[in-house]
Amino acid sequence: MAIEVFNRYESKYLMDSKSFYAIYNRLLEYMELDEYNKDDKFYSISNLYYDTEHDSLIRSSLAKPKYREKLRIRAYGVPEKDAKVYLELKKKVFGLVNKRRTALKLDEAYDFVGTGTIPELKPYMNQQVIREIEYFLQRYELQPKLYLAYDRIALFCIRNRDLRITFDTNIRTRRHDLELESGDQGEQLLDRGQWLMEVKAEQTIPLWLSRMLSELGMFRTSFSKYGNEYKKTLRNAKLAGERINL
């Protein structure tokens, strides 16, 4: 069964292709590819983010409070209506990321978020997470706001599976056709050849990784895919002289 509750610290690094290959090749001495990346192939992740009419969740997140939360539906590739997806509640408390998710069929996930009514419980669902998301939906009146997809390479530490590093590129977004089954096309969020590396660990990162990052001149940055898309949308609307009503 896939892990459905995560508690970890996440550090992010933006880099170009040259820097990506420099660190990627060195990481392979300590880490191994995710099973979906065998033969050096990417796998694609698509997300549908929900927010209130006036974007209160992402606005609050951008203010960097000590507690922030998001809700999204996540799929691997472009799903069919009856495909299994994950409904995820992601929270960040004092820098610690807590992610809770449950498997659902895509149409079940749409109905649950749209109505707030718990679906008929099935063996593949996590009942506790379903209840937590039900409570979350009672607090906010949500609607689909952003489609966001990217191509990923993921690595796991050979000695410590709790250490995971991911590289995301070709990050694309759209604010129309807000259904996961509508394809994975969208506008590019980053410049061509840019990568977002995320280091995910339950505890502090190992000394060998700290030294490697220092030697390669890589420094942490604050980067939220949803947050940066939202800021980009605001800038574009302002430049176009449009009334901002996202």
N, C-alpha and C positions, 0 to 999 in steps of 0.2 A: 504494500500500500504506500502511496506517495505521502511524504511528510506534509502535514497540514497545519502545523503550528511552528513558527520560527521566532526565535529571539536572538538577535545578533547586532553587531555594530557594522556599519557600512562606511567605507571611505571611497571617494570618487576622484578620478584623474582624467583630464582631457588630454588627448595627444594626437599627433599626426601619424601617418602610416609608417614613417621611418622609425619613430619611437615605439609604435606598436610592435613591429617586427623585432626590434632590439630587445624588448622585455619579454615578448612571447617566446622567443627561442630560448632564452635563459630560464624561463619558468618551467619549460618542459623537462628540466633536470630534476625538478622537485614535484611536479604535478602531472596529472594525466587528463586527457580530454574526456568530457562528458560523453556518454554513450551516443547521444544524438549528433555529436560532432566527429564521429569516427570518419576516417578518410579525409579529414580536414574540411568537412563540409559545414556550412552554417546551418543553424535552424532558425526559423522565424517565429517571433512572438507577436501576437496582436492583442491590444487592450482596448476596452471601452470604458472610459472614465465617466463617473456620474458626479453631478454637483447640483446645487440649488439654482434657481432661476437667475440669481444675481451672483453666482460663483463664490458663495461664502466659504466653501471648503478650501479652494485653492488660494483665495485672498488671505485667509487666515494662515495657511501654510507658508505663504511668502513673507508674512510678518515674523516668521521664525519664533513662534511661541514654544514653550517647553513641552507642550502637548499638541500634536496635530494628527489628523486622520484623513484617509481617502478610501473610496470604494470603487472597485473596478471589476469587470469581467475579463478574464484572461484566457486566451486560446493559443494553441500552437498551430501556426499556419492559418489558413482561411477555413473556418469550420462550416460544416453543414448544420442545418437547423436542429438535427437530432444528435449532433456530436457532443461529446463530453467536454466541458469547459470548467473553469474554476472561478467561483465568486470569491473575491478577496477583500478583506478588511485590513488595511495597513495603517498602523499607528506608529508614531515616533514619540518616545517619552525620554527626555533628558539624554538624547542622542542614541538611545537603544531602540532599534527597529523591532516591532512586534507585528508579525503577519499571520493572519488566521484565514484559512481558506477551506472551502468545501467544493467537492465535485458536484456538478449539476449538468443536466442536458441544457443546451443553449436556450431552447424555448422556456424551460423551467426557470432559468436565471432571469430572462427578460420578464417573465410573469411575476416572479418574486420581488424584484426591485420595483417593477411598475405598480404593483398592487399592495405590496407589504404583507401579503398573505403567504404564510409558510406553505411550501409545496408538500404534496404527499410524500412522506419520508420513505426513501429507498435505501437499500444496503450501501450504495456508493456515496451517500451523503454523510457528512459529519453533523450529527444532531446538535451538539453543543455550539458549534460555529454558526449553524443555522439560527439558533436562538439569539446569539449575540448580534448577528446581522439584522434580525427582526427588530431588536431594540434600537439599533442604529437607524433603521428605516423609520421608526416611530418618531425620531428626533428631527429628521430632515425630510423635506419634500424634494425628492431628487428627480433628475431627468438626465438622459444621456447628453454629454457635452463635448467629448473629444474622442476621436479614434487615433490611436498611436501604435505604430508597429516598428520593429527593428529586426536586424539580423544579428545573431549572437554566436559567439564562441565561448564555451564555459570550460573551466578547469577545476579539478579537485586535487587537493594535496594528497600525495600518496601515503604519507604517514599520519595525517590528521584530516579526516573527511569533513571536519567542521570548518575548515578553511576552503573557501571557494572564491575564484576570481572569474569575472565575466568581462567580455569585450563586446560592446554593442556598436554597430555602425549602420549606415543607411536608415537613420531614424526618420520616419515619415509620419505625417499627421494630416488629419482633415477634420473639419467641423460641419460636414454634410454627409449624407448617406451613413448615418450613425448606426450601422449594423455590422457585426463582425463578418457576416457571410457575404457582404457586398464587395469583397476584394480588399487587397492590402495596399492599394495605391494611395498616394498623399504627397504633400509638399515636404521637401527636405528641411529638417530642423537644424542640422549642422552643415558646415561647408564640406564639399567633397573630400574624401580621404581622412576625415576626422573620426576618432574613436573615443568612446567613453568606457573607461575601465572602472570596475567596481570591485573592491576587496571586501569580502563578507566573512566575518569571523565572530564566534561566540565570545572570544576573549581577545587579548592583544595579539597583534600579528607577530609571527616568529621573527627572530633576529636576522635570519638569512634574507627574509623578504624586506625588512627595514633597510638593511645594508644595500640590497639591490636597488631599491627605489632611490636611495641617496646617491649611489654611484651613477645612476642614469639621470639624475637631476629632475626627478618627478616629485611633484608636490600636490598635496590634497587640494581639492577645490569643492565649492558648494554648487551642485548642479542637480536640479530636478527636471526630468524630461517634461512633465506636465507643466511645471512652473515656468520653465523657459519658453514653452510654446505659448502659454498664456500671456507672458510679457511681450513676446514677439507679436502676437495678435493685437495687443493694445497699441504697440508702436505703429504697426501698419495702419490701424484704424485712425490713429491720430494724424499720421502723414497724409492719409487720404481725405482728411477733414470730415470723417464720418462720425456720426453720433455713436458713442461706445455703449452698446447694450448687449453684452455677451450673456 
